[in-house]
Amino acid sequence: MTGRRLMGFLFALLVTVAIGAGSRGPYLAGEEEGAAIRLAWRVPGVRFSQCRTLTEEELAEIPAHMRQPEVCETRMLPFRLTMSVGNTVLVDELVEASGARSDRPIYVYQDIAVAAGSHDVSIRFSVESDIASDLWDSGSSPTDLSYLGLLELKDGEVALVTYERNSGKLVVKGYGE
């Protein structure tokens, strides 16, 4: 072996040994202070369609092969998410459907940091619209979800609030286990 090759080999061996030794050391992320409430669920959304009949003038402007007497605008209605711990509102926001045309499911994923201890939690997730509810096509999607409960959280603990499709409710999981 030449001197350069020997030096390269020794350097590679030294780096490999250093990586191996470092991977056996303990991982200290820091002191766990506080807890968290994780909001995580997905719902299909609530569809709203509004149709209107085209006038003769509007139809004349459309190529013959594309003419339809009625055009419909379909969109997903937004949801309002609110969360209060005690008398403090921690979340109040509008959640809209994902996708380029806002036609995909609605996703909620947030971690809310709270102090360890006992908390009265109130969560509401409901359709926000001034459109009459008989015009909606909710399909299998819920239109009003809520959770009210007392959570006793320890340092470093995470309570998962999620949508349970079978019961049609928001439930708490992964907490106190």
CORKA-V89377 format. One record per backbone hydrogen bond with DSSP energy under -0.5 kcal/mol. CO is the residue of the C=O (numbers start at 0). NH is the residue of the N-H. Records with the same first field share a line. If there is no record, write none. Layout:
# CORKA-V89377
CO->NH  NH
This chain:
# CORKA-V89377
1->5
2->6
3->7
4->8
5->9
6->10
7->11
8->12
9->13
10->14
11->15
12->16
13->17
14->18
15->19
16->20
17->21
18->22
19->23
20->23
21->24
25->27
26->28
30->32
33->155
34->113
35->37  158
36->38  111
37->39  160
38->109
40->107
42->105
44->46
45->76
46->136
47->74
49->72
51->70
54->58
55->59
56->60
58->61
62->65
63->66
68->53
70->51
71->73
72->49
74->47
77->127
78->80  94
79->81  125
80->92
81->123
82->89  90
83->85  121
84->87
86->88
87->84  89
90->82
92->80
93->95
94->78
97->103
98->101
101->75
104->97  106
105->42
107->40
109->38  111
110->112
111->36
113->34
116->152
118->120  150
119->85
120->148
121->83
122->146
123->81
124->144
125->79
126->128
131->134
132->135
134->48
135->137
136->46
137->140
142->126
144->124
145->169
146->122
148->120  150
150->118  152
152->116
153->156
156->35
157->159
158->37  160
159->161  172
160->39
161->163  170
162->164
163->167  168
168->163
170->161
172->159
